[in-house]
Amino acid sequence: MRMQNITTDSPYDTNVIERSKTASQACTNRQDAGNVIPYTMEELNARIDEAEAEIERNEGKTFSEMMNGFRKELSWLL
């Protein structure tokens, strides 16, 4: 199955793509010779703080908004 290219004119534009790349790189960087390095409590709390700040700035989406966007963007899969 061939996947469609993600276009930057979608509601999930380059900001989301960049955040996904950053998260993927962070996960890759945490691996040492195939062993996953666990997150520290400080790292976990920092990520929670970041997520809460995004919510306060209204940068997030509701579950319904997210799912509607997925259905629209990935309608070729249905």
C-alpha positions as CSV (number, residue, x, y, z in Angstrom):
1,M,0.0,0.0,0.0
2,R,1.4,3.4,-0.9
3,M,1.0,6.3,1.5
4,Q,0.0,9.8,0.4
5,N,2.5,12.6,1.0
6,I,1.6,15.0,3.8
7,T,1.1,18.5,2.4
8,T,1.8,21.6,4.3
9,D,-1.5,23.2,3.4
10,S,-3.3,20.7,5.6
11,P,-4.6,21.7,9.1
12,Y,-1.7,19.5,10.4
13,D,1.0,21.5,8.9
14,T,4.7,21.8,9.3
15,N,4.5,22.6,13.1
16,V,3.0,19.2,13.7
17,I,5.4,17.5,11.4
18,E,8.4,19.2,13.1
19,R,7.1,18.3,16.5
20,S,6.7,14.7,15.4
21,K,10.3,14.6,14.0
22,T,11.6,16.1,17.3
23,A,9.8,13.5,19.4
24,S,11.0,10.7,17.1
25,Q,14.6,12.0,17.4
26,A,14.3,12.3,21.1
27,C,13.2,8.7,21.3
28,T,16.1,7.6,19.0
29,N,18.6,9.6,21.1
30,R,17.5,7.8,24.2
31,Q,18.6,4.4,22.8
32,D,22.0,3.1,23.7
33,A,23.1,0.0,21.8
34,G,19.5,-1.2,21.5
35,N,18.6,-0.5,25.2
36,V,16.0,2.1,25.9
37,I,17.1,4.6,28.5
38,P,14.2,5.3,30.9
39,Y,13.0,8.9,31.4
40,T,13.7,10.6,34.7
41,M,11.0,12.0,36.8
42,E,12.3,15.5,36.0
43,E,12.0,14.8,32.2
44,L,8.4,13.4,32.7
45,N,7.4,16.4,34.8
46,A,8.8,18.8,32.3
47,R,6.8,17.2,29.5
48,I,3.7,17.3,31.6
49,D,4.3,21.0,32.3
50,E,4.8,21.7,28.6
51,A,1.6,19.9,27.7
52,E,-0.3,21.9,30.4
53,A,1.1,25.1,29.1
54,E,0.0,24.2,25.5
55,I,-3.5,23.6,26.9
56,E,-3.6,27.0,28.6
57,R,-2.5,28.7,25.4
58,N,-5.4,26.8,23.6
59,E,-2.9,25.2,21.3
60,G,-4.4,21.8,21.6
61,K,-7.4,20.2,19.9
62,T,-10.2,18.2,21.4
63,F,-10.4,14.5,20.7
64,S,-13.3,15.1,18.3
65,E,-11.4,17.8,16.4
66,M,-8.4,15.6,16.1
67,M,-10.4,12.6,14.9
68,N,-12.3,14.7,12.3
69,G,-9.0,16.0,11.0
70,F,-7.6,12.4,10.8
71,R,-10.8,11.3,8.9
72,K,-10.5,14.1,6.5
73,E,-6.7,13.8,5.9
74,L,-6.7,10.0,5.8
75,S,-10.0,9.5,3.9
76,W,-8.2,7.5,1.3
77,L,-7.6,4.8,3.9
78,L,-11.3,4.3,4.6
